[in-house]
Amino acid sequence: MSFPRLALGVLLACSIPLASGAEQLTAKSPDRWVGSWMVAPQAVSLNPAAPGFNRAPTLDGVTVRQIVLPTLSGKALRLRISNRFGTQALRIGGVTVAASAHGAAVRRDTLHEVTFDGGDALSIPAGQALLSDAVALPVVAGKAMTVSFWMPDRIAPTTWHKIASQVNFIAAHGNFSKDASGAAFQRRFTAYLWLDGMDVEVGPSEHSAALVTIGDSITDGMRSTLNANRRWPDNLARRLRAAGMHHLAVLNAGISGNRLLHDSPCYGPSLLQRFSRDALGQPGVRAVILLVGINDINFGFVPPHPGLDCDVPHVKVTAAELIAGYEDLIAQAHAKGVAIYGGTITPASLPASREAIRQAVNAWMHSSGAFDGVIDFDAALRDPAHPARLLPRFDSGDHVHPSDAGYAAMAAAVPIRFLRLAAPSAVGLAEQTR
């Protein structure tokens, strides 16, 4: 099997509007920026028939405080704020960042204002994203950081990441972005609003890089323990650090409900549509782990219903159509010099006709050689006595999403040899797996 030669890009360290798709930024210094944390942005449904869990909290002169877990250390950071699904400019009155303490509290000695082209306030046009100026605050992998937005206007958010598996906070009326105690932050929610990335600055000799994990709710960590960071990419990041691979970030671009082939009013653009931005557009990306397909197989069999129908289009797909979608993503990744590893579709107690599609796709992954490597998540999670089902201790209870133990088993199933970085050289990830 041959692997593409992978190059590390260098990225601009000042605030700049981002175009859609893979953002190409030019170098301004010998240091580089690499993604350390991310979520994939989604549109908030504005349909009045949407249930409460599909609606973001309305804000009016409040401060929003959100907690993130970096996976790569760096000597400085920058934030990415997205108004991708906005219909009008997004105005933020001020932004701060600090090391987290507990709950909504932060460490006062680390509290920094974040600027954008040298200013405290910012306005992001509809459909755009913005990078902050560099913040001279060291970041430590595995240590939580807290980002606060002062939102002076009344606004119904239109861009979010719905499933955070993390409690975030809203303070009652006023600008509490510089408050360290967190006492004012009494309102809670479990999504990410507008914040979709934190990059870190690394030295030219460090050869740090990013691995992007992308897929659906299984990558997003659905039904994992709240506030515990037990999604399988979180577990993988801890495993890599324990193995001494401190130069590799693990970024999570999963969206719950996402499909490979079709868009959804609730579950984001199809992975085919968002791959160039959410995976290949991440700073320092060298490899991608792809796990998607179960929703494509299932949603075509869900009957339509009135009101907000998140499962449209109700299209039944074939294994051949899914394989063609995978081949498209593989070609996109290789064209950018990025290695891509396929994850086999995990058991979901499917009826026989749908199980046959899952088995056909997984068999193709193993036999085709199309991916740069295959990660057998199916084998890691299935019940040997009933291979179409999750092993009971790996089942969160809905027979589709893993438990915390199941997510840990998924991380353990990733071959370290796929991801080994040679610290003394800048040789690409994939070349280390020959």
Buried (B, 14 or more C-beta within 10 A) or exposed (E): EEBBEBEBBBBBBBBBEBEEEBBEBEEEEEBBBBBBBBBBBBBBBBBEEBEEEBBBBEBEBBBBBBBBBBBBBBBBBBBBBBBBBBEEEBBBBBBBBBBBBEBBBBEEEBBBEBBBEEEBEBEBEBBBBBBBBBBEBBBEBBEBBBBBBBBBEEBEBBBBBBBBBBBBBBBEEEBBBBBBEBEBBEBEBBBBBBBBBBBBBBEEEBBBBBBBBBBBBBBBBBBBBEBEBBBBBBBBBBBBBEEEBBBBBBBBBBBBBBBBBBBBBBBBBBBBEBBBBBBBBBBBBBBBBBBBBBBBBBBBEEEEEEEBBBBBEEEEBEBEBBBEBBBBBBEBBBEBBBBBBBBBBBBBBBEEEBBEBBBBBBEBBEEBEBBBBBBBBBBBBBBEEEEBBBBEEBBBEEBBBBBBBBBBBBBEBBEEEBBBBEBEEBEBBBBBBE
